[in-house]
Amino acid sequence: MEIKQESPQDFDQVFHLIKDAFEKEVYTDHQEQFLVERLRKSKAFVPELSLVAEQNGKIVGYILLTKIKLVPKDGAVIIPENVDQFLALAPVAVHPEYQNQGIGAALIEAAHRKAKSLNFKAVILLGHADYYPRFGYQLCKDFGIELPFDVPEENCMALELFPGALAAFSRTVVQYPAEFFD
């Protein structure tokens, strides 16, 4: 298996991969493939953080990390540098025929390494409470960070790519790109 940056020639395969990967998921609107299309055209898109897993010439997995901001809540004062050095992980997808083979984990770990090499400070996600902690994710509430929509706390997680990166961001809310809400 090879993990590499997605290219425009991959877009159609990735679209169908994401659609197939989320087809039987219960807690989704089944629109992730359209979200990816919108995010690719946004200012939040970082091409180096749009990765595919390829096996025998076929794309079997995909991950995307896009820029987000953490904004003060309730009069909190935040003056640290690099307030826009945060990412959202959404989505990670593995074709149903290739799930449970470590492809998703390999994509997540590769995306973390690449994001850190680009000097991004942390990653925020909304995902399965029993899956992401194995990669070091902790509850957003433990950092004093909230998501802008009503979801169970156990599904809102953050990972510091650099220790202490979120220390100055207590009492903040994640500000997603508008493309997340279209």
C-alpha positions as CSV (number, residue, x, y, z in Angstrom):
1,M,0.0,0.0,0.0
2,E,1.2,3.5,-0.8
3,I,-0.1,6.7,0.8
4,K,0.3,9.8,-1.3
5,Q,-1.1,13.3,-2.0
6,E,-4.3,13.2,-3.9
7,S,-4.2,14.5,-7.5
8,P,-7.0,15.9,-9.6
9,Q,-7.0,12.6,-11.6
10,D,-8.1,10.9,-8.3
11,F,-11.1,13.1,-7.7
12,D,-13.7,10.8,-9.4
13,Q,-12.4,7.6,-7.7
14,V,-12.3,9.4,-4.3
15,F,-15.8,10.7,-4.7
16,H,-17.1,7.1,-5.2
17,L,-14.9,5.7,-2.5
18,I,-16.3,8.1,0.1
19,K,-19.8,7.5,-1.0
20,D,-19.3,3.7,-0.7
21,A,-17.5,4.0,2.6
22,F,-20.3,5.9,4.3
23,E,-23.2,4.2,2.6
24,K,-24.1,2.0,5.5
25,E,-23.1,4.4,8.3
26,V,-26.0,5.4,10.5
27,Y,-24.9,8.7,12.0
28,T,-24.3,10.6,8.8
29,D,-26.1,12.6,6.1
30,H,-24.3,10.6,3.4
31,Q,-23.0,13.8,1.9
32,E,-19.3,13.5,2.8
33,Q,-18.3,13.2,-0.9
34,F,-19.9,16.5,-1.7
35,L,-18.3,18.1,1.4
36,V,-14.9,17.1,0.0
37,E,-15.7,18.6,-3.3
38,R,-16.6,21.9,-1.7
39,L,-13.6,21.9,0.6
40,R,-11.2,21.3,-2.3
41,K,-12.4,24.7,-3.6
42,S,-12.1,26.6,-0.3
43,K,-9.4,28.7,1.3
44,A,-9.3,26.0,4.1
45,F,-8.0,23.4,1.7
46,V,-4.4,22.3,2.1
47,P,-3.5,20.0,-0.9
48,E,-0.7,18.3,1.1
49,L,-3.3,17.1,3.6
50,S,-5.6,15.4,1.1
51,L,-4.2,11.9,1.0
52,V,-5.1,8.7,-0.7
53,A,-4.1,5.1,0.1
54,E,-3.5,3.1,-3.1
55,Q,-3.2,-0.6,-3.4
56,N,-2.4,-2.3,-6.7
57,G,-3.3,0.8,-8.6
58,K,-6.7,1.2,-6.9
59,I,-7.6,4.0,-4.4
60,V,-8.8,2.2,-1.3
61,G,-8.7,4.9,1.3
62,Y,-8.8,8.7,1.7
63,I,-8.3,11.3,4.4
64,L,-8.7,15.1,4.4
65,L,-7.5,17.7,7.0
66,T,-8.6,21.3,6.4
67,K,-7.9,24.5,8.2
68,I,-10.2,25.7,11.0
69,K,-10.0,28.5,13.6
70,L,-10.5,28.5,17.3
71,V,-12.4,31.6,18.3
72,P,-12.9,33.0,21.8
73,K,-16.1,32.2,23.7
74,D,-17.8,34.3,26.4
75,G,-15.3,37.1,26.5
76,A,-12.2,34.9,26.6
77,V,-9.1,36.7,25.6
78,I,-6.7,34.9,23.3
79,I,-3.6,36.5,21.9
80,P,-1.4,33.6,20.9
81,E,0.3,33.5,17.6
82,N,-0.8,31.0,14.9
83,V,-4.5,31.0,15.8
84,D,-5.2,29.6,12.4
85,Q,-2.8,26.7,12.7
86,F,-5.5,24.2,13.5
87,L,-7.1,21.5,11.4
88,A,-10.3,19.5,11.2
89,L,-10.2,15.8,10.2
90,A,-13.1,15.1,8.0
91,P,-13.5,12.6,6.4
92,V,-11.4,9.5,6.7
93,A,-12.8,6.8,4.4
94,V,-11.8,3.3,3.5
95,H,-13.6,1.3,0.8
96,P,-15.8,-1.4,2.5
97,E,-13.9,-4.3,0.9
98,Y,-10.7,-3.0,2.5
99,Q,-11.9,-2.0,6.0
100,N,-10.4,-3.5,9.1
101,Q,-7.0,-3.9,7.5
102,G,-5.2,-0.9,9.1
103,I,-5.7,1.4,6.1
104,G,-7.6,4.1,8.0
105,A,-5.0,4.0,10.8
106,A,-2.2,4.3,8.3
107,L,-3.9,7.3,6.7
108,I,-4.5,9.0,10.0
109,E,-0.9,8.5,11.1
110,A,0.4,9.8,7.7
111,A,-1.9,12.8,7.9
112,H,-0.7,13.6,11.4
113,R,3.0,13.4,10.4
114,K,2.4,15.6,7.3
115,A,0.4,18.2,9.3
116,K,3.1,18.4,11.9
117,S,5.7,18.8,9.2
118,L,3.7,21.8,7.9
119,N,3.7,23.2,11.5
120,F,0.0,22.8,12.2
121,K,-0.6,22.7,15.9
122,A,-3.6,20.5,16.5
123,V,-6.4,18.5,14.9
124,I,-10.1,18.5,15.9
125,L,-12.6,15.9,14.9
126,L,-16.1,14.7,15.3
127,G,-16.0,10.9,15.3
128,H,-16.3,7.5,16.9
129,A,-15.5,7.7,20.6
130,D,-13.9,4.3,20.7
131,Y,-11.7,4.6,17.6
132,Y,-9.8,7.9,17.7
133,P,-8.3,7.8,21.3
134,R,-5.8,5.1,20.1
135,F,-4.2,7.9,18.0
136,G,-3.9,10.2,21.1
137,Y,-7.2,12.1,20.7
138,Q,-8.7,13.4,23.9
139,L,-12.1,15.0,24.5
140,C,-12.4,18.6,23.3
141,K,-14.0,19.5,26.6
142,D,-10.7,18.5,28.4
143,F,-9.1,21.4,26.5
144,G,-12.0,23.8,27.0
145,I,-12.9,23.6,23.3
146,E,-16.5,23.4,22.0
147,L,-17.9,22.5,18.6
148,P,-20.5,24.9,17.1
149,F,-23.3,22.3,17.0
150,D,-25.0,20.0,19.4
151,V,-23.3,16.7,19.4
152,P,-22.4,14.2,22.2
153,E,-19.2,15.3,24.0
154,E,-17.7,11.8,23.7
155,N,-17.5,12.3,19.9
156,C,-15.8,15.7,20.0
157,M,-12.0,15.2,20.1
158,A,-8.7,17.0,19.7
159,L,-5.1,16.0,19.2
160,E,-2.2,18.2,20.0
161,L,0.5,17.7,17.3
162,F,2.9,19.7,19.6
163,P,2.5,19.2,23.3
164,G,0.7,22.2,24.9
165,A,-0.5,23.5,21.6
166,L,-4.0,23.9,22.9
167,A,-3.1,25.2,26.4
168,A,-4.0,28.8,25.5
169,F,-7.2,27.9,23.8
170,S,-9.5,27.1,26.7
171,R,-13.0,28.7,26.3
172,T,-12.9,28.6,22.5
173,V,-15.3,27.4,19.8
174,V,-14.2,25.7,16.6
175,Q,-15.0,27.8,13.6
176,Y,-15.4,25.6,10.6
177,P,-15.2,26.9,7.0
178,A,-18.6,27.8,5.6
179,E,-18.3,24.8,3.2
180,F,-19.0,22.5,6.1
181,F,-22.5,24.0,6.4
182,D,-23.5,24.2,2.7
